[in-house]
Amino acid sequence: MAAVAMRCARGLAFRATKLVTPTQRTTYYGAQTFRRFSRTVTAFEPVRKFTKEHEWITMDGTTGTIGITNHAQDKLGELVFVELPEVGAELSKGDECGAVESVKAASELYAPVSGECVEVNMALEGDPSLVNSSPYDEGWILKMKLSNPEELDDMMDEEAYKAYVKAEDQDA
């Protein structure tokens, strides 16, 4: 038995692999590259909804972050002023909740949903051009705690909004 065990041990030693680098092993047959751990990570982007007034909202629980779309900021041009709503203001869907002014034009902002304004982007007071450079991230305008989340069902998803903008541009 000892002889058999010894032959097996020698055979294993002959075929043993030697760690060369963290991602490469050398074997009797040559170098093989492998991944030590493999995992699939799925990152979910928040769903963004759009209005016909070119505003967007993304949800985090019952709080929605609201701003104007890239299309809107592009049409307005460089923003020079953003009027923000008051924190604590109760807004109904369609209520005027602020304004944006550019070197070309001014436009009112309308609440895309009903709820309470819980936060405004104070950085826009010092640098309204954040809306131009980053309309979906740093250029958000306000956050609302929704009182009627079903109103989101009336809004467009990204594909529908792109089709709406395309049709609107063709009509212009």
Stockholm file with secondary structure:
# STOCKHOLM 1.0

chainA/1-172         MAAVAMRCARGLAFRATKLVTPTQRTTYYGAQTFRRFSRTVTAFEPVRKFTKEHEWITMDGTTGTIGITNHAQDKLGELVFVELPEVGAELSKGDECGAVESVKAASELYAPVSGECVEVNMALEGDPSLVNSSPYDEGWILKMKLSNPEELDDMMDEEAYKAYVKAEDQDA
#=GR chainA/1-172 SS CHHHHHHHHHHHHHHCCEEEETTEEEETTEEEECCSCCCCCCCCCCCEEECTTSEEEEEETTEEEEEECHHHHHHHCSEEEEECCCTTCEECTTCEEEEEEESSCEEEEECSSCEEEEEECTHHHHCTTHHHHCTTTTTCCEEEEESCGGGGGGSBCHHHHHHHHHHHHHHC
#=GC SS_cons         CHHHHHHHHHHHHHHCCEEEETTEEEETTEEEECCSCCCCCCCCCCCEEECTTSEEEEEETTEEEEEECHHHHHHHCSEEEEECCCTTCEECTTCEEEEEEESSCEEEEECSSCEEEEEECTHHHHCTTHHHHCTTTTTCCEEEEESCGGGGGGSBCHHHHHHHHHHHHHHC
//
